Amino acid sequence: MGMHKKTKKLTVDFPIDEFIYLKMACAKQDVTIKEFVTKAVIKSVEDYEDDLDKASIEAARKDIQENGTVSWKEMCDEMGWEKSYQVKSIHIGIE
């Protein structure tokens, strides 16, 4: 069996007027352009996923307000979670 690469090559055209600023940012952080861009893209994807999660949570919250309670399965479905963890019960007392 051959070794499988854990990366994919990504080629982008970058605005020439902004390239000098990219190089300066990399120099200040002592990282390569590849490292800087990879980190920025991953952060952008994670932020996008967080926004999707927030939208799903808000939709679930709205549904609960309008329709009462929601089951754990319904919540997992709403959030797009593929695996759900069984919770027997949680009791919260407020005095």
Backbone atoms as SQL, in Angstrom:
CREATE TABLE atoms (id INTEGER PRIMARY KEY, chain TEXT, resi INTEGER, resn TEXT, atom TEXT, x REAL, y REAL, z REAL);
INSERT INTO atoms VALUES
  (1, 'A', 1, 'MET', 'N', 0.838, -1.182, 0.000),
  (2, 'A', 1, 'MET', 'CA', 0.000, 0.000, 0.000),
  (3, 'A', 1, 'MET', 'C', 0.879, 1.240, 0.000),
  (4, 'A', 2, 'GLY', 'N', 0.478, 2.220, -0.792),
  (5, 'A', 2, 'GLY', 'CA', 1.215, 3.472, -0.838),
  (6, 'A', 2, 'GLY', 'C', 0.751, 4.424, 0.256),
  (7, 'A', 3, 'MET', 'N', 1.566, 5.395, 0.499),
  (8, 'A', 3, 'MET', 'CA', 1.202, 6.387, 1.511),
  (9, 'A', 3, 'MET', 'C', 0.214, 7.382, 0.903),
  (10, 'A', 4, 'HIS', 'N', -0.776, 7.763, 1.674),
  (11, 'A', 4, 'HIS', 'CA', -1.758, 8.731, 1.226),
  (12, 'A', 4, 'HIS', 'C', -1.391, 10.100, 1.775),
  (13, 'A', 5, 'LYS', 'N', -1.469, 11.100, 0.911),
  (14, 'A', 5, 'LYS', 'CA', -1.189, 12.461, 1.357),
  (15, 'A', 5, 'LYS', 'C', -2.322, 12.945, 2.248),
  (16, 'A', 6, 'LYS', 'N', -1.978, 13.710, 3.260),
  (17, 'A', 6, 'LYS', 'CA', -2.989, 14.263, 4.164),
  (18, 'A', 6, 'LYS', 'C', -3.286, 15.713, 3.836),
  (19, 'A', 7, 'THR', 'N', -2.854, 16.141, 2.676),
  (20, 'A', 7, 'THR', 'CA', -3.120, 17.510, 2.238),
  (21, 'A', 7, 'THR', 'C', -3.567, 17.496, 0.781),
  (22, 'A', 8, 'LYS', 'N', -4.184, 18.572, 0.383),
  (23, 'A', 8, 'LYS', 'CA', -4.552, 18.802, -1.015),
  (24, 'A', 8, 'LYS', 'C', -3.937, 20.128, -1.434),
  (25, 'A', 9, 'LYS', 'N', -3.469, 20.192, -2.651),
  (26, 'A', 9, 'LYS', 'CA', -2.875, 21.421, -3.169),
  (27, 'A', 9, 'LYS', 'C', -3.986, 22.410, -3.523),
  (28, 'A', 10, 'LEU', 'N', -3.788, 23.638, -3.121),
  (29, 'A', 10, 'LEU', 'CA', -4.752, 24.702, -3.383),
  (30, 'A', 10, 'LEU', 'C', -3.994, 25.861, -4.019),
  (31, 'A', 11, 'THR', 'N', -4.420, 26.273, -5.178),
  (32, 'A', 11, 'THR', 'CA', -3.777, 27.379, -5.874),
  (33, 'A', 11, 'THR', 'C', -4.787, 28.509, -6.004),
  (34, 'A', 12, 'VAL', 'N', -4.375, 29.694, -5.597),
  (35, 'A', 12, 'VAL', 'CA', -5.265, 30.855, -5.686),
  (36, 'A', 12, 'VAL', 'C', -4.514, 32.027, -6.314),
  (37, 'A', 13, 'ASP', 'N', -5.244, 32.884, -6.975),
  (38, 'A', 13, 'ASP', 'CA', -4.688, 34.142, -7.458),
  (39, 'A', 13, 'ASP', 'C', -4.907, 35.169, -6.367),
  (40, 'A', 14, 'PHE', 'N', -3.842, 35.852, -5.971),
  (41, 'A', 14, 'PHE', 'CA', -3.903, 36.815, -4.880),
  (42, 'A', 14, 'PHE', 'C', -3.684, 38.208, -5.449),
  (43, 'A', 15, 'PRO', 'N', -4.454, 39.209, -5.000),
  (44, 'A', 15, 'PRO', 'CA', -4.305, 40.571, -5.528),
  (45, 'A', 15, 'PRO', 'C', -2.878, 41.089, -5.312),
  (46, 'A', 16, 'ILE', 'N', -2.250, 41.538, -6.379),
  (47, 'A', 16, 'ILE', 'CA', -0.861, 41.967, -6.309),
  (48, 'A', 16, 'ILE', 'C', -0.666, 43.140, -5.352),
  (49, 'A', 17, 'ASP', 'N', -1.646, 44.037, -5.289),
  (50, 'A', 17, 'ASP', 'CA', -1.528, 45.195, -4.391),
  (51, 'A', 17, 'ASP', 'C', -1.546, 44.790, -2.925),
  (52, 'A', 18, 'GLU', 'N', -2.139, 43.665, -2.597),
  (53, 'A', 18, 'GLU', 'CA', -2.225, 43.193, -1.216),
  (54, 'A', 18, 'GLU', 'C', -1.103, 42.227, -0.854),
  (55, 'A', 19, 'PHE', 'N', -0.378, 41.744, -1.868),
  (56, 'A', 19, 'PHE', 'CA', 0.634, 40.725, -1.621),
  (57, 'A', 19, 'PHE', 'C', 1.745, 41.222, -0.691),
  (58, 'A', 20, 'ILE', 'N', 2.156, 42.467, -0.842),
  (59, 'A', 20, 'ILE', 'CA', 3.214, 43.011, 0.024),
  (60, 'A', 20, 'ILE', 'C', 2.772, 43.008, 1.487),
  (61, 'A', 21, 'TYR', 'N', 1.488, 43.290, 1.735),
  (62, 'A', 21, 'TYR', 'CA', 0.965, 43.277, 3.103),
  (63, 'A', 21, 'TYR', 'C', 0.930, 41.847, 3.651),
  (64, 'A', 22, 'LEU', 'N', 0.615, 40.904, 2.785),
  (65, 'A', 22, 'LEU', 'CA', 0.642, 39.500, 3.184),
  (66, 'A', 22, 'LEU', 'C', 2.060, 39.099, 3.587),
  (67, 'A', 23, 'LYS', 'N', 3.036, 39.477, 2.782),
  (68, 'A', 23, 'LYS', 'CA', 4.430, 39.148, 3.088),
  (69, 'A', 23, 'LYS', 'C', 4.884, 39.803, 4.390),
  (70, 'A', 24, 'MET', 'N', 4.464, 41.055, 4.618),
  (71, 'A', 24, 'MET', 'CA', 4.839, 41.741, 5.861),
  (72, 'A', 24, 'MET', 'C', 4.203, 41.050, 7.070),
  (73, 'A', 25, 'ALA', 'N', 2.933, 40.671, 6.954),
  (74, 'A', 25, 'ALA', 'CA', 2.250, 39.990, 8.065),
  (75, 'A', 25, 'ALA', 'C', 2.946, 38.670, 8.384),
  (76, 'A', 26, 'CYS', 'N', 3.353, 37.960, 7.364),
  (77, 'A', 26, 'CYS', 'CA', 4.051, 36.684, 7.572),
  (78, 'A', 26, 'CYS', 'C', 5.408, 36.913, 8.233),
  (79, 'A', 27, 'ALA', 'N', 6.121, 37.931, 7.781),
  (80, 'A', 27, 'ALA', 'CA', 7.434, 38.227, 8.359),
  (81, 'A', 27, 'ALA', 'C', 7.303, 38.615, 9.827),
  (82, 'A', 28, 'LYS', 'N', 6.308, 39.431, 10.146),
  (83, 'A', 28, 'LYS', 'CA', 6.106, 39.846, 11.540),
  (84, 'A', 28, 'LYS', 'C', 5.774, 38.658, 12.440),
  (85, 'A', 29, 'GLN', 'N', 5.085, 37.675, 11.898),
  (86, 'A', 29, 'GLN', 'CA', 4.701, 36.501, 12.694),
  (87, 'A', 29, 'GLN', 'C', 5.698, 35.358, 12.549),
  (88, 'A', 30, 'ASP', 'N', 6.715, 35.572, 11.731),
  (89, 'A', 30, 'ASP', 'CA', 7.744, 34.558, 11.486),
  (90, 'A', 30, 'ASP', 'C', 7.136, 33.236, 11.031),
  (91, 'A', 31, 'VAL', 'N', 6.233, 33.328, 10.044),
  (92, 'A', 31, 'VAL', 'CA', 5.611, 32.149, 9.452),
  (93, 'A', 31, 'VAL', 'C', 5.713, 32.258, 7.936),
  (94, 'A', 32, 'THR', 'N', 5.579, 31.133, 7.276),
  (95, 'A', 32, 'THR', 'CA', 5.568, 31.139, 5.817),
  (96, 'A', 32, 'THR', 'C', 4.205, 31.612, 5.316),
  (97, 'A', 33, 'ILE', 'N', 4.163, 32.001, 4.059),
  (98, 'A', 33, 'ILE', 'CA', 2.882, 32.383, 3.459),
  (99, 'A', 33, 'ILE', 'C', 1.924, 31.195, 3.508),
  (100, 'A', 34, 'LYS', 'N', 2.433, 30.011, 3.241),
  (101, 'A', 34, 'LYS', 'CA', 1.605, 28.804, 3.285),
  (102, 'A', 34, 'LYS', 'C', 0.986, 28.624, 4.672),
  (103, 'A', 35, 'GLU', 'N', 1.797, 28.763, 5.721),
  (104, 'A', 35, 'GLU', 'CA', 1.292, 28.603, 7.089),
  (105, 'A', 35, 'GLU', 'C', 0.244, 29.674, 7.414),
  (106, 'A', 36, 'PHE', 'N', 0.531, 30.907, 7.028),
  (107, 'A', 36, 'PHE', 'CA', -0.377, 32.021, 7.308),
  (108, 'A', 36, 'PHE', 'C', -1.718, 31.823, 6.609),
  (109, 'A', 37, 'VAL', 'N', -1.666, 31.505, 5.316),
  (110, 'A', 37, 'VAL', 'CA', -2.898, 31.350, 4.538),
  (111, 'A', 37, 'VAL', 'C', -3.681, 30.122, 5.013),
  (112, 'A', 38, 'THR', 'N', -2.984, 29.025, 5.295),
  (113, 'A', 38, 'THR', 'CA', -3.660, 27.829, 5.784),
  (114, 'A', 38, 'THR', 'C', -4.418, 28.126, 7.073),
  (115, 'A', 39, 'LYS', 'N', -3.736, 28.794, 8.010),
  (116, 'A', 39, 'LYS', 'CA', -4.374, 29.132, 9.287),
  (117, 'A', 39, 'LYS', 'C', -5.585, 30.047, 9.066),
  (118, 'A', 40, 'ALA', 'N', -5.446, 31.031, 8.180),
  (119, 'A', 40, 'ALA', 'CA', -6.546, 31.966, 7.919),
  (120, 'A', 40, 'ALA', 'C', -7.751, 31.266, 7.287),
  (121, 'A', 41, 'VAL', 'N', -7.497, 30.366, 6.362),
  (122, 'A', 41, 'VAL', 'CA', -8.592, 29.657, 5.703),
  (123, 'A', 41, 'VAL', 'C', -9.298, 28.724, 6.689),
  (124, 'A', 42, 'ILE', 'N', -8.515, 28.000, 7.483),
  (125, 'A', 42, 'ILE', 'CA', -9.122, 27.095, 8.469),
  (126, 'A', 42, 'ILE', 'C', -9.967, 27.880, 9.461),
  (127, 'A', 43, 'LYS', 'N', -9.469, 29.019, 9.935),
  (128, 'A', 43, 'LYS', 'CA', -10.229, 29.855, 10.866),
  (129, 'A', 43, 'LYS', 'C', -11.528, 30.333, 10.210),
  (130, 'A', 44, 'SER', 'N', -11.453, 30.719, 8.956),
  (131, 'A', 44, 'SER', 'CA', -12.644, 31.180, 8.246),
  (132, 'A', 44, 'SER', 'C', -13.691, 30.071, 8.141),
  (133, 'A', 45, 'VAL', 'N', -13.259, 28.863, 7.847),
  (134, 'A', 45, 'VAL', 'CA', -14.181, 27.715, 7.764),
  (135, 'A', 45, 'VAL', 'C', -14.788, 27.428, 9.131),
  (136, 'A', 46, 'GLU', 'N', -13.956, 27.462, 10.183),
  (137, 'A', 46, 'GLU', 'CA', -14.470, 27.225, 11.540),
  (138, 'A', 46, 'GLU', 'C', -15.477, 28.291, 11.943),
  (139, 'A', 47, 'ASP', 'N', -15.201, 29.558, 11.611),
  (140, 'A', 47, 'ASP', 'CA', -16.142, 30.642, 11.905),
  (141, 'A', 47, 'ASP', 'C', -17.464, 30.418, 11.171),
  (142, 'A', 48, 'TYR', 'N', -17.381, 29.963, 9.923),
  (143, 'A', 48, 'TYR', 'CA', -18.577, 29.670, 9.137),
  (144, 'A', 48, 'TYR', 'C', -19.390, 28.559, 9.810),
  (145, 'A', 49, 'GLU', 'N', -18.693, 27.503, 10.259),
  (146, 'A', 49, 'GLU', 'CA', -19.384, 26.406, 10.943),
  (147, 'A', 49, 'GLU', 'C', -20.012, 26.888, 12.249),
  (148, 'A', 50, 'ASP', 'N', -19.318, 27.768, 12.974),
  (149, 'A', 50, 'ASP', 'CA', -19.880, 28.323, 14.205),
  (150, 'A', 50, 'ASP', 'C', -21.151, 29.106, 13.911),
  (151, 'A', 51, 'ASP', 'N', -21.136, 29.884, 12.821),
  (152, 'A', 51, 'ASP', 'CA', -22.330, 30.644, 12.441),
  (153, 'A', 51, 'ASP', 'C', -23.495, 29.708, 12.114),
  (154, 'A', 52, 'LEU', 'N', -23.196, 28.597, 11.433),
  (155, 'A', 52, 'LEU', 'CA', -24.249, 27.619, 11.140),
  (156, 'A', 52, 'LEU', 'C', -24.808, 27.026, 12.421),
  (157, 'A', 53, 'ASP', 'N', -23.904, 26.696, 13.370),
  (158, 'A', 53, 'ASP', 'CA', -24.347, 26.148, 14.659),
  (159, 'A', 53, 'ASP', 'C', -25.217, 27.153, 15.395),
  (160, 'A', 54, 'LYS', 'N', -24.809, 28.425, 15.396),
  (161, 'A', 54, 'LYS', 'CA', -25.594, 29.464, 16.076),
  (162, 'A', 54, 'LYS', 'C', -26.982, 29.576, 15.455),
  (163, 'A', 55, 'ALA', 'N', -27.039, 29.505, 14.127),
  (164, 'A', 55, 'ALA', 'CA', -28.334, 29.589, 13.453),
  (165, 'A', 55, 'ALA', 'C', -29.202, 28.387, 13.822),
  (166, 'A', 56, 'SER', 'N', -28.594, 27.197, 13.897),
  (167, 'A', 56, 'SER', 'CA', -29.343, 25.999, 14.269),
  (168, 'A', 56, 'SER', 'C', -29.835, 26.082, 15.703),
  (169, 'A', 57, 'ILE', 'N', -28.977, 26.568, 16.593),
  (170, 'A', 57, 'ILE', 'CA', -29.375, 26.721, 17.999),
  (171, 'A', 57, 'ILE', 'C', -30.506, 27.725, 18.114),
  (172, 'A', 58, 'GLU', 'N', -30.408, 28.817, 17.388),
  (173, 'A', 58, 'GLU', 'CA', -31.458, 29.839, 17.449),
  (174, 'A', 58, 'GLU', 'C', -32.771, 29.290, 16.901),
  (175, 'A', 59, 'ALA', 'N', -32.710, 28.509, 15.837),
  (176, 'A', 59, 'ALA', 'CA', -33.927, 27.895, 15.291),
  (177, 'A', 59, 'ALA', 'C', -34.545, 26.941, 16.306),
  (178, 'A', 60, 'ALA', 'N', -33.711, 26.162, 16.985),
  (179, 'A', 60, 'ALA', 'CA', -34.214, 25.232, 18.006),
  (180, 'A', 60, 'ALA', 'C', -34.820, 26.004, 19.169),
  (181, 'A', 61, 'ARG', 'N', -34.158, 27.077, 19.592),
  (182, 'A', 61, 'ARG', 'CA', -34.672, 27.898, 20.692),
  (183, 'A', 61, 'ARG', 'C', -36.037, 28.484, 20.328),
  (184, 'A', 62, 'LYS', 'N', -36.166, 28.959, 19.102),
  (185, 'A', 62, 'LYS', 'CA', -37.439, 29.529, 18.643),
  (186, 'A', 62, 'LYS', 'C', -38.523, 28.448, 18.623),
  (187, 'A', 63, 'ASP', 'N', -38.157, 27.253, 18.153),
  (188, 'A', 63, 'ASP', 'CA', -39.106, 26.142, 18.107),
  (189, 'A', 63, 'ASP', 'C', -39.575, 25.773, 19.509),
  (190, 'A', 64, 'ILE', 'N', -38.652, 25.757, 20.464),
  (191, 'A', 64, 'ILE', 'CA', -39.007, 25.446, 21.851),
  (192, 'A', 64, 'ILE', 'C', -39.948, 26.500, 22.409),
  (193, 'A', 65, 'GLN', 'N', -39.670, 27.767, 22.118),
  (194, 'A', 65, 'GLN', 'CA', -40.538, 28.838, 22.616),
  (195, 'A', 65, 'GLN', 'C', -41.936, 28.721, 22.027),
  (196, 'A', 66, 'GLU', 'N', -42.010, 28.343, 20.772),
  (197, 'A', 66, 'GLU', 'CA', -43.314, 28.262, 20.106),
  (198, 'A', 66, 'GLU', 'C', -44.063, 26.970, 20.419),
  (199, 'A', 67, 'ASN', 'N', -43.334, 25.866, 20.591),
  (200, 'A', 67, 'ASN', 'CA', -43.979, 24.559, 20.697),
  (201, 'A', 67, 'ASN', 'C', -43.730, 23.839, 22.010),
  (202, 'A', 68, 'GLY', 'N', -43.084, 24.470, 22.948),
  (203, 'A', 68, 'GLY', 'CA', -42.798, 23.795, 24.215),
  (204, 'A', 68, 'GLY', 'C', -41.451, 23.110, 24.174),
  (205, 'A', 69, 'THR', 'N', -41.379, 21.935, 24.711),
  (206, 'A', 69, 'THR', 'CA', -40.103, 21.224, 24.812),
  (207, 'A', 69, 'THR', 'C', -39.749, 20.543, 23.496),
  (208, 'A', 70, 'VAL', 'N', -38.501, 20.140, 23.422),
  (209, 'A', 70, 'VAL', 'CA', -38.025, 19.417, 22.252),
  (210, 'A', 70, 'VAL', 'C', -37.217, 18.220, 22.755),
  (211, 'A', 71, 'SER', 'N', -37.328, 17.092, 22.076),
  (212, 'A', 71, 'SER', 'CA', -36.602, 15.894, 22.501),
  (213, 'A', 71, 'SER', 'C', -35.124, 16.018, 22.148),
  (214, 'A', 72, 'TRP', 'N', -34.311, 15.183, 22.817),
  (215, 'A', 72, 'TRP', 'CA', -32.869, 15.182, 22.529),
  (216, 'A', 72, 'TRP', 'C', -32.643, 14.810, 21.062),
  (217, 'A', 73, 'LYS', 'N', -33.387, 13.844, 20.533),
  (218, 'A', 73, 'LYS', 'CA', -33.248, 13.440, 19.135),
  (219, 'A', 73, 'LYS', 'C', -33.584, 14.594, 18.209),
  (220, 'A', 74, 'GLU', 'N', -34.679, 15.311, 18.518),
  (221, 'A', 74, 'GLU', 'CA', -35.052, 16.451, 17.695),
  (222, 'A', 74, 'GLU', 'C', -33.954, 17.517, 17.712),
  (223, 'A', 75, 'MET', 'N', -33.364, 17.735, 18.892),
  (224, 'A', 75, 'MET', 'CA', -32.293, 18.713, 19.006),
  (225, 'A', 75, 'MET', 'C', -31.093, 18.282, 18.166),
  (226, 'A', 76, 'CYS', 'N', -30.728, 17.002, 18.246),
  (227, 'A', 76, 'CYS', 'CA', -29.594, 16.494, 17.454),
  (228, 'A', 76, 'CYS', 'C', -29.885, 16.643, 15.965),
  (229, 'A', 77, 'ASP', 'N', -31.105, 16.326, 15.560),
  (230, 'A', 77, 'ASP', 'CA', -31.485, 16.475, 14.160),
  (231, 'A', 77, 'ASP', 'C', -31.412, 17.941, 13.736),
  (232, 'A', 78, 'GLU', 'N', -31.911, 18.823, 14.585),
  (233, 'A', 78, 'GLU', 'CA', -31.910, 20.257, 14.295),
  (234, 'A', 78, 'GLU', 'C', -30.487, 20.803, 14.163),
  (235, 'A', 79, 'MET', 'N', -29.587, 20.289, 15.024),
  (236, 'A', 79, 'MET', 'CA', -28.201, 20.750, 15.020),
  (237, 'A', 79, 'MET', 'C', -27.379, 20.088, 13.919),
  (238, 'A', 80, 'GLY', 'N', -27.916, 19.024, 13.330),
  (239, 'A', 80, 'GLY', 'CA', -27.170, 18.307, 12.312),
  (240, 'A', 80, 'GLY', 'C', -26.124, 17.374, 12.895),
  (241, 'A', 81, 'TRP', 'N', -26.295, 17.021, 14.172),
  (242, 'A', 81, 'TRP', 'CA', -25.364, 16.110, 14.821),
  (243, 'A', 81, 'TRP', 'C', -25.691, 14.703, 14.381),
  (244, 'A', 82, 'GLU', 'N', -24.681, 13.975, 13.964),
  (245, 'A', 82, 'GLU', 'CA', -24.902, 12.608, 13.509),
  (246, 'A', 82, 'GLU', 'C', -24.954, 11.636, 14.669),
  (247, 'A', 83, 'LYS', 'N', -24.200, 11.906, 15.716),
  (248, 'A', 83, 'LYS', 'CA', -24.196, 11.020, 16.877),
  (249, 'A', 83, 'LYS', 'C', -24.849, 11.750, 18.032),
  (250, 'A', 84, 'SER', 'N', -25.679, 11.068, 18.718),
  (251, 'A', 84, 'SER', 'CA', -26.261, 11.660, 19.920),
  (252, 'A', 84, 'SER', 'C', -25.825, 10.830, 21.114),
  (253, 'A', 85, 'TYR', 'N', -25.696, 11.479, 22.201),
  (254, 'A', 85, 'TYR', 'CA', -25.302, 10.795, 23.418),
  (255, 'A', 85, 'TYR', 'C', -26.521, 10.688, 24.318),
  (256, 'A', 86, 'GLN', 'N', -26.748, 9.494, 24.809),
  (257, 'A', 86, 'GLN', 'CA', -27.931, 9.257, 25.629),
  (258, 'A', 86, 'GLN', 'C', -27.747, 9.899, 26.993),
  (259, 'A', 87, 'VAL', 'N', -28.710, 10.688, 27.362),
  (260, 'A', 87, 'VAL', 'CA', -28.716, 11.318, 28.670),
  (261, 'A', 87, 'VAL', 'C', -29.901, 10.751, 29.410),
  (262, 'A', 88, 'LYS', 'N', -29.648, 10.103, 30.550),
  (263, 'A', 88, 'LYS', 'CA', -30.743, 9.505, 31.309),
  (264, 'A', 88, 'LYS', 'C', -31.627, 10.587, 31.899),
  (265, 'A', 89, 'SER', 'N', -31.037, 11.478, 32.684),
  (266, 'A', 89, 'SER', 'CA', -31.820, 12.589, 33.202),
  (267, 'A', 89, 'SER', 'C', -30.886, 13.604, 33.828),
  (268, 'A', 90, 'ILE', 'N', -31.332, 14.812, 33.786),
  (269, 'A', 90, 'ILE', 'CA', -30.597, 15.894, 34.420),
  (270, 'A', 90, 'ILE', 'C', -31.605, 16.650, 35.275),
  (271, 'A', 91, 'HIS', 'N', -31.300, 16.808, 36.538),
  (272, 'A', 91, 'HIS', 'CA', -32.187, 17.539, 37.431),
  (273, 'A', 91, 'HIS', 'C', -31.472, 18.794, 37.906),
  (274, 'A', 92, 'ILE', 'N', -32.102, 19.904, 37.721),
  (275, 'A', 92, 'ILE', 'CA', -31.540, 21.172, 38.168),
  (276, 'A', 92, 'ILE', 'C', -32.508, 21.761, 39.176),
  (277, 'A', 93, 'GLY', 'N', -32.020, 22.012, 40.358),
  (278, 'A', 93, 'GLY', 'CA', -32.865, 22.599, 41.392),
  (279, 'A', 93, 'GLY', 'C', -32.535, 24.068, 41.576),
  (280, 'A', 94, 'ILE', 'N', -33.543, 24.878, 41.652),
  (281, 'A', 94, 'ILE', 'CA', -33.361, 26.299, 41.890),
  (282, 'A', 94, 'ILE', 'C', -34.099, 26.632, 43.175),
  (283, 'A', 95, 'GLU', 'N', -33.358, 27.201, 44.093),
  (284, 'A', 95, 'GLU', 'CA', -33.976, 27.538, 45.377),
  (285, 'A', 95, 'GLU', 'C', -34.142, 29.028, 45.511);
